[in-house]
Amino acid sequence: MSVNPRDEFVKTWLNRRWKTSGAGAKWQNIRGFNVSVVRDFDDPSTWKWRLKSIDSDVEEFSSDLFDSEQFAKRDVLLKLAGKLGIGN
């Protein structure tokens, strides 16, 4: 059975240690992007993500809220995999 490159990319980065900012955001720098997840200000029981190019001011935010930190991380990593042309 062949391994899906996108799934492998997400699994690899989910399992790495995420840093925590002073504001409580979990983040990593991955292949030229700053990837972060944070609790929603209006509903702290949910999470959202931000994806920012390190070389520019271009950034993107999740339009959805997620029930857990892990779901937000998985979604932003799938988004990043798409931007990097990994997998499907």
N, C-alpha and C positions, 0 to 999 in steps of 0.2 A: 504494500500500500504506500503510495507516495504522500509526502507531507506537503500540505499547502503552504507556500512561502509566506503568505500574509498571516496565517494562523501562527506559524513559527516565529515571525517577527513580533507579533503581539505577545505571545507567550514569553519570549525572551525578555522583553522590556517590562512586562508585568512583574516578572520575578526578580528584577533588579531592585536595589534599594533606592527609594525615592527620597529626595531631600525635602525638608520642611522649611518654608519661609517663616519670617517673623510674624506674618499675618495668618499663618496656619495652612497656606497652600502647599500641596504636595507637588513636586516638580522634578523634571530631568531635562537636560539638554541632549537632544537626539538628532544626529545628522543634520545640523544646521537649524534646528528648531528648538525653541523653548516650549515644553509641553507641561501644562499644569492643570490640576484639578483642585477645586475649592468648594466649600459648603456655600450654598446659596444664601445671600444676605437676608432675603425675605422669608425663606423657609429653610432654616438650618438643618432640617432632617433630610434635605436633598442636596445633591452635588451637581456641579457644572464644570465645563472645561474651557481652556484657552490654548490656542496654538499660535505661536508667534515666530516669525522668521528672525533668526539672530542677526542676519545681515541687513535687515530693513525694519521699518515700523509696521509692516503688514502683519495683522493679527486677525484671528477668527475666534469667535466664541460659540459655544454650543447653544442651539436654540431650544434644546430639550433639557429637562432636569432629570436626574437619575437618583434612584433609591439608595444607591451605595457608592462609596468611593471606587470600588472595583469596577462597577458598571460604567462609571464616568471615564475611568482610565482605559478600559477596553474600547469604548467608543472613540475616544480621542486618538488612540493608537491605530485603530482601523482607518480613521480619517487621514492620519499621517502616512500610513502605508499606501493609501491611494495616491496621496500627493507625491510620494517617492516612487510610484510605479511598481510597488511590490505586490505580487499575487494578482488576484482577480481584478 
